[in-house]
Amino acid sequence: MRLEARLKRDWRFWNGLSRTLKRVKSIARESDNLVCDDIQEAVETWRSRPAMTFEGKTVTYGELDAMANRYAHWAKSLNLRRGQTVALFMPNRLEYFPIWYGLSKVGVVTALINNQLSGQPLAHCLNISGAVHAIVDAETSLAFEQARAVLDRPMQQWVLGPAHGDQRDLVQALKSCSQLPPDRAVRDGMTAGDPALLIYTSGTTGLPKAARITHMRAQLYMRGFAGSTGADKTDRIYIALPLYHATGGLCAIGAALLNGGSVVLRRRFSASHFWPEVVAEGCTMFVYIGELCRYLVNHEPDEDETRHKIRLAFGNGLRPDVWPILKARFRIPEILEFYGSTEGNVSMFNFDGHEGSIGRTPRWLRKRVNMRLVQYDVEAEDVVRGTNGLCIECGAGQVGQCLGQISAADVRTEFTGYLDKAASEKKVLHDVFERGDAWFATGDLMRTDAEGYFYFVDRIGDTFRWKGENVSTNEVAERLTAFPGVAEATVYGVAVEGADGRAGMAAIVPHGAFDPKAFSAHVAAELPAYAQPLFVRLLPALDATGTFKVRKMDLVADGYDPARIKGALFFHDPRRGYVKLTKSVFERLAAGAIRI
């Protein structure tokens, strides 16, 4: 690499890192400065500036704060005490952020429930939240009602919209609540180490787990991206990601609102509306996940796609082959890719803009970061240990699991874990490089190159990524076997040409005659869209190991090619449900002629 290019790369790296560290260095576990105080400071600084636009309506910082204050006083009217939880089960809308911001002002924790869930997974998330009150709207109320039968305890439903039966009208209740901030004394004794949110993650197995997001951790997300993006008060950030995710709901919100900028919020992502809205709203940044970018580059050309004012796109999961197309076709000056997880203690930014990489650790910084890659045996599903019982660090080019050292002395490396203590313990490895140390196991396979760039390789275990969501194969298989026509089922991910992540495929041992129409109805009712298997194959039996683990490797190798598979094979048509996967359908999928 030429000296000039190397110096420019290093300057971009150091500049981005410095901005980020400057914003997070004062965060402390024992501080009484909470995430709501950070936001309140922004409100006082930019009270009359536009803060958020949603479906044609714009509110200022002051108006956003007034909305939040109403929710704070509503919680007080219910005698909700700090540390108690309210479940928030709604799609993106103007009230979403003010709800949890307002509740945090009185110390109430908000459980951010994935609004695509239904049935048992939804009931599970509501149950483990510990909440006795849930906020819904007209779009999610029906799913909530259907899940009530399997809730562990009665839960009062508050509706932002028309109320029916024993539902309570939240709009009406808020009318009697003050718009003034609640007394700061209500938070006396609270510290940044106290919980602020519950954000759910599928993890590696089973039903979703609730990650404890402390005020300190929320501050790290929000302040970190306020610094790393270099946003200022002139920026308008387009958010089409769900606000129940940390990427959209904390990282992007923080980048805008902690800098005096504004958010342009969309209910859900639409490739056909993306560029016209970005142009119409004068957006200067947008936040992404890899799948969003793939949809954009696969969409037909739009006259607005190069007429925008976008100066930065930031997010995670951008596929290396999509990266240069996204940047060149849409004339995006800068892309900031990052790596992190909701519950993890490992994070990195690709400040250099080096295509395909998730970040870099220069040699001079290596001792000051907590990330290491260790050798991992995929077959044994465990780290490789040497004769001394310790892990073996990977060299350049070697694929291994990424670990993050846990240290109580540094808030950036803390692992706050899940509500489920047993699940938290499973994510911690001990005696990694020395006796008595503790490291968070990310569950991600990566490699590095000689210059210190990190590259994501794959996710360990059965969980696969599809439509921007982690899909647990165990959870999906459990719901499939609940169908009367299924005796056994195993689920795995398969690569689909031109698609990010892996699509779900189920191998099923039918119980009697298999009814595709009834099975389609069952899948639609029991699983969110992203978790519904795209392919299904029927087998007379599942081949298992001596320890009764299904042999998935051969199934994965077969993929969904009808030429390699004996027996019935089905494809999930979005309009007709599961239909026979013929050779012609396979060829059209391989050619990208069928949109999935």
C-alpha positions as CSV (number, residue, x, y, z in Angstrom):
1,M,0.0,0.0,0.0
2,R,1.3,3.4,-0.9
3,L,2.4,5.6,2.0
4,E,-0.2,8.3,1.2
5,A,-3.1,5.9,1.1
6,R,-1.9,4.3,4.4
7,L,-1.7,7.6,6.1
8,K,-5.1,8.6,4.9
9,R,-6.6,5.2,6.1
10,D,-4.9,5.6,9.5
11,W,-6.1,9.2,9.8
12,R,-9.7,8.1,9.2
13,F,-9.4,5.3,11.7
14,W,-7.9,7.5,14.4
15,N,-10.4,10.3,13.8
16,G,-13.4,8.0,14.0
17,L,-12.1,6.3,17.1
18,S,-11.3,9.6,18.8
19,R,-14.8,10.9,18.2
20,T,-16.3,7.8,19.6
21,L,-14.1,7.5,22.7
22,K,-14.6,11.2,23.5
23,R,-18.4,10.6,23.7
24,V,-18.3,7.4,25.9
25,K,-15.3,8.0,28.2
26,S,-17.4,9.6,31.0
27,I,-19.9,6.8,31.2
28,A,-19.7,5.1,34.6
29,R,-21.7,2.3,36.3
30,E,-22.1,4.2,39.6
31,S,-23.0,7.5,38.0
32,D,-26.4,9.0,38.7
33,N,-26.5,10.3,35.1
34,L,-29.0,8.0,33.3
35,V,-29.8,7.6,29.6
36,C,-32.9,9.8,30.1
37,D,-30.6,12.5,31.4
38,D,-28.5,12.4,28.2
39,I,-31.7,12.8,26.2
40,Q,-33.1,15.5,28.5
41,E,-29.8,17.5,28.0
42,A,-30.4,17.3,24.2
43,V,-33.9,18.5,24.7
44,E,-32.8,21.5,26.7
45,T,-30.2,22.4,24.1
46,W,-32.3,22.0,21.0
47,R,-35.9,22.3,22.3
48,S,-37.4,24.1,19.3
49,R,-35.5,22.1,16.6
50,P,-37.3,19.3,14.7
51,A,-36.6,15.9,16.3
52,M,-38.7,13.3,14.5
53,T,-40.8,13.0,11.4
54,F,-43.2,10.1,10.9
55,E,-45.8,9.8,8.2
56,G,-46.0,13.5,7.5
57,K,-46.0,14.7,11.1
58,T,-42.9,16.4,12.6
59,V,-42.4,17.0,16.3
60,T,-39.7,19.2,17.9
61,Y,-37.4,18.1,20.8
62,G,-39.7,19.9,23.2
63,E,-42.8,18.2,21.9
64,L,-41.1,14.8,21.9
65,D,-40.2,15.4,25.5
66,A,-43.7,16.4,26.4
67,M,-45.0,13.2,25.0
68,A,-42.4,11.2,27.0
69,N,-43.4,13.1,30.2
70,R,-47.1,12.0,29.7
71,Y,-46.0,8.4,29.7
72,A,-43.9,9.0,32.8
73,H,-46.8,10.4,34.7
74,W,-49.1,7.6,33.3
75,A,-46.7,5.0,34.9
76,K,-46.8,6.9,38.2
77,S,-50.6,7.0,38.1
78,L,-50.5,3.1,38.0
79,N,-48.1,3.1,40.9
80,L,-45.4,1.5,38.8
81,R,-42.2,1.5,40.8
82,R,-38.7,1.8,39.5
83,G,-37.4,-1.6,38.4
84,Q,-40.8,-2.8,37.3
85,T,-41.4,-3.5,33.6
86,V,-43.9,-2.5,31.0
87,A,-44.1,-4.5,27.7
88,L,-44.0,-2.4,24.5
89,F,-45.5,-4.4,21.6
90,M,-45.9,-2.1,18.6
91,P,-44.5,-1.4,15.1
92,N,-42.5,1.8,14.5
93,R,-44.6,4.9,15.1
94,L,-44.1,8.4,16.5
95,E,-44.8,7.3,20.1
96,Y,-42.4,4.4,20.2
97,F,-39.3,6.2,21.4
98,P,-41.1,8.7,23.7
99,I,-42.7,5.7,25.5
100,W,-39.5,4.1,26.7
101,Y,-37.8,7.4,27.2
102,G,-40.6,8.6,29.4
103,L,-40.8,5.4,31.4
104,S,-37.1,5.6,32.0
105,K,-37.6,9.0,33.7
106,V,-39.4,7.2,36.5
107,G,-37.1,4.2,36.6
108,V,-39.5,1.8,34.8
109,V,-38.0,-0.8,32.5
110,T,-39.5,-1.2,29.0
111,A,-39.4,-4.6,27.3
112,L,-39.2,-4.0,23.6
113,I,-41.1,-6.9,22.1
114,N,-40.6,-7.9,18.4
115,N,-43.9,-6.8,16.8
116,Q,-43.7,-9.7,14.2
117,L,-44.1,-12.3,16.9
118,S,-47.3,-14.2,17.6
119,G,-48.5,-17.3,19.4
120,Q,-46.1,-19.1,21.8
121,P,-43.0,-17.1,21.0
122,L,-44.9,-13.9,21.8
123,A,-46.3,-15.3,25.0
124,H,-42.8,-16.5,26.0
125,C,-41.4,-12.9,25.6
126,L,-44.3,-11.4,27.5
127,N,-44.0,-14.0,30.3
128,I,-40.3,-13.6,30.9
129,S,-40.5,-9.8,30.9
130,G,-42.3,-9.9,34.2
131,A,-44.6,-7.1,33.0
132,V,-48.3,-6.8,34.1
133,H,-49.0,-4.0,31.7
134,A,-48.5,-4.0,27.9
135,I,-48.8,-1.2,25.4
136,V,-50.1,-2.2,21.9
137,D,-51.8,-0.5,19.0
138,A,-54.4,-1.6,16.5
139,E,-51.8,-3.5,14.4
140,T,-50.6,-5.7,17.2
141,S,-53.6,-6.0,19.5
142,L,-55.0,-9.1,17.7
143,A,-51.8,-11.0,18.1
144,F,-51.7,-10.0,21.8
145,E,-55.3,-11.2,22.3
146,Q,-54.5,-14.5,20.7
147,A,-51.4,-15.1,23.0
148,R,-53.3,-14.2,26.2
149,A,-54.5,-17.8,26.6
150,V,-50.9,-19.0,27.3
151,L,-49.7,-16.1,29.5
152,D,-48.5,-17.0,32.9
153,R,-50.4,-14.2,34.6
154,P,-53.0,-11.6,33.7
155,M,-51.6,-8.7,31.7
156,Q,-53.5,-5.4,31.2
157,Q,-53.6,-4.3,27.6
158,W,-53.3,-0.6,26.9
159,V,-54.2,0.4,23.3
160,L,-53.1,3.4,21.4
161,G,-56.3,3.3,19.4
162,P,-59.9,2.1,19.9
163,A,-60.2,-0.1,22.9
164,H,-62.5,-3.2,23.1
165,G,-63.6,-5.5,25.9
166,D,-61.3,-5.3,28.9
167,Q,-58.7,-3.3,26.9
168,R,-57.8,0.2,28.3
169,D,-57.7,3.3,26.1
170,L,-54.2,4.7,26.5
171,V,-54.9,7.8,24.4
172,Q,-57.7,8.8,26.8
173,A,-55.6,8.0,29.9
174,L,-52.8,10.2,28.7
175,K,-55.0,13.2,28.4
176,S,-55.0,13.7,32.1
177,C,-51.2,13.3,32.4
178,S,-48.9,16.2,32.8
179,Q,-46.5,17.3,30.0
180,L,-44.0,18.6,32.5
181,P,-41.0,16.4,33.5
182,P,-41.5,14.2,36.6
183,D,-39.6,15.2,39.8
184,R,-36.0,14.2,39.4
185,A,-36.1,12.9,43.0
186,V,-38.1,9.9,41.8
187,R,-34.8,8.5,40.4
188,D,-32.7,9.3,43.6
189,G,-30.4,6.3,44.3
190,M,-30.6,5.0,40.8
191,T,-27.3,4.5,38.9
192,A,-26.3,3.9,35.3
193,G,-25.9,0.2,36.2
194,D,-29.6,-0.2,36.7
195,P,-31.8,-1.7,33.9
196,A,-33.5,0.6,31.4
197,L,-34.6,-1.8,28.7
198,L,-35.1,-5.5,27.8
199,I,-34.1,-6.2,24.2
200,Y,-34.7,-9.7,22.9
201,T,-32.3,-11.9,20.9
202,S,-32.8,-15.3,19.6
203,G,-29.4,-16.4,20.8
204,T,-28.1,-19.7,19.5
205,T,-30.9,-22.0,20.6
206,G,-34.4,-22.0,21.9
207,L,-36.9,-19.2,22.3
208,P,-35.8,-15.5,22.4
209,K,-33.8,-14.4,25.4
210,A,-34.2,-11.1,27.1
211,A,-30.9,-9.1,27.3
212,R,-30.7,-6.7,30.2
213,I,-29.8,-3.3,28.8
214,T,-28.7,-1.0,31.6
215,H,-28.8,2.8,31.4
216,M,-25.0,2.6,31.0
217,R,-25.3,0.1,28.0
218,A,-27.9,2.2,26.3
219,Q,-25.6,5.2,26.8
220,L,-22.8,3.3,25.1
221,Y,-25.0,2.6,22.1
222,M,-26.4,6.1,21.8
223,R,-23.3,8.1,22.6
224,G,-21.0,5.7,20.7
225,F,-22.9,6.3,17.5
226,A,-23.3,10.0,18.2
227,G,-19.5,10.1,18.0
228,S,-18.7,7.4,15.4
229,T,-21.1,8.8,12.7
230,G,-19.8,12.3,13.1
231,A,-23.4,13.5,12.9
232,D,-24.4,17.1,13.8
233,K,-27.5,19.2,14.1
234,T,-27.9,19.5,10.3
235,D,-28.2,15.8,9.8
236,R,-31.5,14.0,9.1
237,I,-31.2,10.2,9.6
238,Y,-33.6,7.9,7.8
239,I,-34.6,4.9,9.9
240,A,-36.6,2.0,8.3
241,L,-35.3,-0.6,10.8
242,P,-37.5,-1.7,13.7
243,L,-37.1,0.3,16.9
244,Y,-37.2,-2.9,19.0
245,H,-33.7,-3.6,17.6
246,A,-30.7,-1.8,19.1
247,T,-29.4,-0.8,15.7
248,G,-32.3,1.3,14.8
249,G,-33.8,2.0,18.2
250,L,-30.6,3.0,20.0
251,C,-27.7,3.5,17.6
252,A,-29.5,5.5,15.0
253,I,-31.7,7.4,17.4
254,G,-28.6,8.3,19.5
255,A,-26.7,9.5,16.4
256,A,-29.4,11.9,15.5
257,L,-30.9,13.1,18.8
258,L,-27.7,13.5,20.9
259,N,-26.3,15.8,18.2
260,G,-29.3,18.0,17.6
261,G,-30.2,16.3,14.4
262,S,-33.5,14.7,13.4
263,V,-35.0,11.3,12.7
264,V,-37.1,10.4,9.7
265,L,-38.9,7.3,10.8
266,R,-40.7,4.8,8.6
267,R,-43.2,2.2,9.8
268,R,-41.3,-0.5,7.9
269,F,-38.8,-0.7,5.1
270,S,-39.9,-0.4,1.4
271,A,-37.4,-0.6,-1.4
272,S,-39.8,1.3,-3.7
273,H,-40.4,4.1,-1.2
274,F,-36.8,4.4,0.1
275,W,-35.1,6.8,-2.3
276,P,-38.2,9.0,-3.0
277,E,-38.6,9.5,0.8
278,V,-34.9,10.1,1.4
279,V,-34.9,12.8,-1.2
280,A,-38.3,14.4,-0.2
281,E,-37.2,14.6,3.5
282,G,-33.7,15.8,2.7
283,C,-32.0,12.9,4.6
284,T,-28.2,13.0,4.9
285,M,-27.7,9.5,6.5
286,F,-29.5,6.2,6.7
287,V,-29.0,3.2,8.9
288,Y,-29.0,-0.3,7.5
289,I,-28.7,-4.0,8.0
290,G,-27.2,-6.1,5.1
291,E,-30.5,-7.4,3.9
292,L,-31.9,-3.8,3.4
293,C,-28.9,-3.0,1.2
294,R,-29.4,-6.1,-0.9
295,Y,-33.1,-5.1,-1.5
296,L,-32.0,-1.7,-2.7
297,V,-29.4,-2.9,-5.2
298,N,-31.8,-5.6,-6.5
299,H,-34.6,-3.1,-7.0
300,E,-35.2,-1.5,-10.4
301,P,-33.6,1.9,-11.0
302,D,-35.3,4.9,-9.5
303,E,-34.7,8.5,-10.7
304,D,-34.3,9.6,-7.0
305,E,-31.5,7.1,-6.2
306,T,-28.7,9.6,-7.1
307,R,-30.6,12.9,-6.3
308,H,-30.3,12.5,-2.6
309,K,-28.1,14.3,0.0
310,I,-26.9,11.1,1.7
311,R,-23.3,11.5,2.9
312,L,-23.1,8.4,5.2
313,A,-24.7,5.0,5.4
314,F,-24.0,3.1,8.6
315,G,-25.0,-0.3,9.9
316,N,-23.9,-4.0,10.0
317,G,-24.1,-7.1,7.9
318,L,-23.3,-5.4,4.6
319,R,-22.2,-8.3,2.3
320,P,-18.8,-7.8,0.5
321,D,-20.3,-8.2,-3.0
322,V,-23.1,-5.7,-2.3
323,W,-20.8,-3.1,-0.8
324,P,-19.2,-1.7,-4.0
325,I,-22.5,-1.7,-5.9
326,L,-24.3,0.1,-3.1
327,K,-21.6,2.8,-3.0
328,A,-21.1,3.3,-6.7
329,R,-24.7,3.0,-8.0
330,F,-26.2,5.2,-5.4
331,R,-23.2,7.5,-5.1
332,I,-22.9,7.2,-1.3
333,P,-19.7,9.0,-0.2
334,E,-19.0,7.0,2.9
335,I,-20.1,3.7,4.5
336,L,-19.5,2.9,8.1
337,E,-19.8,-0.8,8.8
338,F,-19.8,-1.9,12.5
339,Y,-19.9,-5.2,14.4
340,G,-21.7,-5.8,17.7
341,S,-24.5,-7.6,19.4
342,T,-27.3,-6.7,21.7
343,E,-26.0,-8.5,24.7
344,G,-22.3,-8.8,23.8
345,N,-19.2,-6.9,25.0
346,V,-17.4,-6.9,21.6
347,S,-17.8,-4.0,19.2
348,M,-15.8,-2.6,16.3
349,F,-16.1,0.0,13.6
350,N,-14.7,0.0,10.1
351,F,-13.8,3.6,10.1
352,D,-11.5,3.1,7.1
353,G,-14.3,2.1,4.7
354,H,-12.2,-1.0,3.8
355,E,-14.7,-3.0,1.7
356,G,-15.9,-6.3,3.2
357,S,-14.4,-5.7,6.7
358,I,-16.3,-5.2,9.9
359,G,-13.4,-3.3,11.5
360,R,-9.7,-3.2,12.3
361,T,-7.4,-3.4,15.2
362,P,-4.0,-2.0,14.4
363,R,-1.0,-3.6,16.1
364,W,-0.5,-0.5,18.3
365,L,-4.0,-0.8,19.7
366,R,-4.2,-4.5,20.1
367,K,-3.4,-4.6,23.8
368,R,-6.1,-2.0,24.6
369,V,-9.0,-3.9,23.0
370,N,-10.7,-7.0,24.5
371,M,-11.2,-8.9,21.2
372,R,-9.4,-12.1,20.3
373,L,-10.1,-15.0,17.9
374,V,-9.5,-18.5,19.2
375,Q,-9.5,-21.8,17.3
376,Y,-12.8,-23.5,17.1
377,D,-13.8,-27.0,16.2
378,V,-17.1,-26.8,14.2
379,E,-17.8,-30.5,14.4
380,A,-17.2,-30.7,18.2
381,E,-18.9,-27.3,18.6
382,D,-16.3,-26.2,21.1
383,V,-13.1,-24.1,21.3
384,V,-9.8,-25.9,20.8
385,R,-7.6,-26.1,23.9
386,G,-3.9,-26.9,24.0
387,T,-2.2,-29.3,26.2
388,N,-2.1,-26.7,29.0
389,G,-5.9,-26.5,28.9
390,L,-6.0,-22.9,27.6
391,C,-7.4,-21.7,24.2
392,I,-5.3,-21.3,21.1
393,E,-5.3,-17.9,19.5
394,C,-5.8,-17.7,15.7
395,G,-3.2,-16.4,13.4
396,A,-3.9,-14.2,10.3
397,G,-6.2,-15.9,7.8
398,Q,-7.3,-18.5,10.3
399,V,-11.0,-18.8,11.1
400,G,-12.0,-18.8,14.8
401,Q,-14.6,-17.8,17.3
402,C,-14.5,-14.2,18.4
403,L,-14.3,-13.7,22.2
404,G,-14.5,-10.6,24.3
405,Q,-12.7,-10.4,27.6
406,I,-15.0,-9.5,30.5
407,S,-13.6,-6.9,32.9
408,A,-15.4,-5.2,35.8
409,A,-13.0,-2.3,35.6
410,D,-14.2,-1.2,32.1
411,V,-17.8,-0.5,31.4
412,R,-17.2,-1.2,27.7
413,T,-16.3,-4.8,28.3
414,E,-19.0,-5.6,30.9
415,F,-21.4,-8.5,30.1
416,T,-24.8,-7.7,31.7
417,G,-26.3,-10.9,30.3
418,Y,-29.8,-12.1,30.1
419,L,-32.7,-12.3,32.6
420,D,-32.0,-16.1,32.5
421,K,-28.9,-16.6,34.6
422,A,-28.2,-20.0,33.2
423,A,-28.3,-18.7,29.6
424,S,-25.9,-16.0,30.6
425,E,-23.5,-18.5,32.1
426,K,-23.4,-20.5,28.9
427,K,-22.1,-17.4,27.0
428,V,-19.0,-17.1,29.3
429,L,-15.8,-19.1,28.7
430,H,-13.3,-19.4,31.6
431,D,-9.5,-20.1,31.6
432,V,-9.1,-18.8,28.0
433,F,-5.6,-17.4,28.0
434,E,-4.9,-17.6,31.7
435,R,-6.4,-19.3,34.8
436,G,-9.3,-17.4,36.2
437,D,-10.1,-15.1,33.3
438,A,-13.5,-14.8,31.7
439,W,-14.5,-14.1,28.1
440,F,-17.8,-13.6,26.4
441,A,-18.3,-16.1,23.5
442,T,-19.9,-14.2,20.6
443,G,-20.9,-17.3,18.7
444,D,-19.5,-15.7,15.6
445,L,-16.7,-17.1,13.4
446,M,-14.3,-14.5,12.0
447,R,-10.8,-14.2,10.5
448,T,-8.3,-11.4,10.3
449,D,-5.7,-10.5,7.8
450,A,-2.1,-9.3,8.2
451,E,-3.2,-5.7,8.5
452,G,-5.6,-6.4,11.4
453,Y,-8.8,-6.2,9.5
454,F,-11.6,-8.5,10.8
455,Y,-14.0,-10.3,8.5
456,F,-17.2,-12.0,9.5
457,V,-17.4,-15.7,8.4
458,D,-20.4,-17.4,9.8
459,R,-22.6,-17.9,12.9
460,I,-21.8,-20.9,15.1
461,G,-24.5,-23.5,15.8
462,D,-28.0,-23.9,14.5
463,T,-29.1,-20.3,14.5
464,F,-29.0,-18.7,11.1
465,R,-29.6,-15.2,9.8
466,W,-32.5,-14.4,7.5
467,K,-34.4,-11.2,6.6
468,G,-32.2,-9.4,9.2
469,E,-33.3,-11.7,12.0
470,N,-31.7,-14.5,13.9
471,V,-33.8,-17.7,13.4
472,S,-33.5,-20.4,16.0
473,T,-33.9,-23.8,14.3
474,N,-35.0,-25.5,17.6
475,E,-37.8,-22.9,18.0
476,V,-39.0,-23.3,14.4
477,A,-38.9,-27.2,14.6
478,E,-40.9,-27.1,17.8
479,R,-43.7,-25.1,16.2
480,L,-43.6,-27.3,13.1
481,T,-44.0,-30.5,15.2
482,A,-47.0,-28.9,16.8
483,F,-48.8,-29.5,13.5
484,P,-50.8,-32.8,13.6
485,G,-49.4,-33.9,10.3
486,V,-45.8,-33.7,11.4
487,A,-44.2,-36.5,13.4
488,E,-40.6,-35.2,13.4
489,A,-38.9,-32.1,12.0
490,T,-35.4,-30.6,11.8
491,V,-34.7,-27.2,10.5
492,Y,-31.5,-25.7,9.0
493,G,-30.3,-22.9,6.9
494,V,-29.5,-23.1,3.2
495,A,-27.7,-20.7,0.9
496,V,-29.8,-19.1,-1.8
497,E,-28.2,-17.4,-4.8
498,G,-28.1,-13.7,-4.4
499,A,-29.6,-13.6,-0.9
500,D,-28.1,-12.5,2.4
501,G,-27.9,-15.0,5.2
502,R,-29.5,-18.4,4.9
503,A,-33.1,-19.4,4.1
504,G,-34.9,-21.7,6.4
505,M,-35.4,-25.3,5.2
506,A,-37.3,-28.0,7.1
507,A,-36.9,-31.8,6.7
508,I,-40.1,-33.4,7.9
509,V,-41.2,-36.9,8.7
510,P,-45.0,-36.7,8.0
511,H,-47.6,-38.3,10.2
512,G,-50.0,-39.8,7.7
513,A,-50.8,-37.9,4.5
514,F,-49.1,-34.5,4.3
515,D,-51.5,-31.6,3.6
516,P,-49.5,-28.6,2.2
517,K,-52.5,-26.2,2.5
518,A,-53.2,-26.9,6.2
519,F,-49.4,-26.9,6.9
520,S,-49.1,-23.4,5.3
521,A,-51.9,-22.1,7.5
522,H,-50.2,-23.5,10.6
523,V,-46.9,-22.0,9.7
524,A,-48.4,-18.6,9.0
525,A,-50.2,-18.6,12.3
526,E,-47.3,-19.9,14.4
527,L,-44.2,-18.2,13.0
528,P,-43.2,-14.7,12.0
529,A,-42.5,-14.3,8.3
530,Y,-38.7,-14.3,8.7
531,A,-38.8,-17.7,10.5
532,Q,-41.1,-19.5,8.1
533,P,-39.1,-22.2,6.2
534,L,-38.7,-21.3,2.6
535,F,-38.2,-24.9,1.6
536,V,-39.7,-28.2,3.0
537,R,-38.7,-31.7,2.1
538,L,-40.4,-34.9,3.3
539,L,-38.4,-37.9,4.6
540,P,-39.4,-41.4,5.8
541,A,-37.0,-40.9,8.8
542,L,-34.4,-38.6,10.2
543,D,-30.8,-39.9,10.3
544,A,-29.4,-39.5,13.8
545,T,-26.1,-40.0,15.5
546,G,-25.6,-42.3,18.5
547,T,-26.4,-39.4,20.8
548,F,-29.6,-38.8,19.0
549,K,-28.5,-35.6,17.2
550,V,-29.9,-35.3,13.7
551,R,-27.2,-35.4,11.0
552,K,-27.8,-32.1,9.3
553,M,-24.6,-31.9,7.3
554,D,-25.9,-34.1,4.5
555,L,-29.2,-32.3,4.5
556,V,-27.5,-28.9,4.1
557,A,-25.3,-30.3,1.3
558,D,-28.4,-31.5,-0.6
559,G,-29.9,-28.0,-0.4
560,Y,-33.1,-27.5,-2.2
561,D,-32.0,-29.0,-5.6
562,P,-34.7,-31.4,-6.8
563,A,-32.1,-33.2,-8.8
564,R,-30.4,-34.2,-5.6
565,I,-33.4,-34.9,-3.5
566,K,-35.6,-38.0,-3.6
567,G,-39.1,-37.5,-2.3
568,A,-41.5,-34.6,-2.1
569,L,-40.0,-31.1,-2.1
570,F,-41.9,-27.9,-1.5
571,F,-41.3,-24.1,-1.9
572,H,-43.1,-21.4,0.1
573,D,-44.9,-19.3,-2.5
574,P,-45.9,-15.9,-0.8
575,R,-49.3,-16.1,-2.4
576,R,-50.1,-19.8,-2.5
577,G,-48.3,-21.2,0.5
578,Y,-46.3,-24.4,0.0
579,V,-46.2,-25.7,-3.5
580,K,-44.2,-28.4,-5.2
581,L,-40.6,-27.3,-6.1
582,T,-40.1,-28.4,-9.7
583,K,-37.0,-28.2,-11.8
584,S,-38.3,-25.0,-13.5
585,V,-38.9,-23.3,-10.2
586,F,-35.5,-24.3,-9.0
587,E,-33.9,-22.8,-12.1
588,R,-35.8,-19.6,-11.7
589,L,-34.7,-19.3,-8.1
590,A,-31.1,-20.0,-9.1
591,A,-31.4,-17.3,-11.7
592,G,-32.9,-14.8,-9.3
593,A,-36.1,-14.6,-11.3
594,I,-38.3,-15.3,-8.2
595,R,-38.3,-12.7,-5.5
596,I,-38.0,-14.2,-2.0
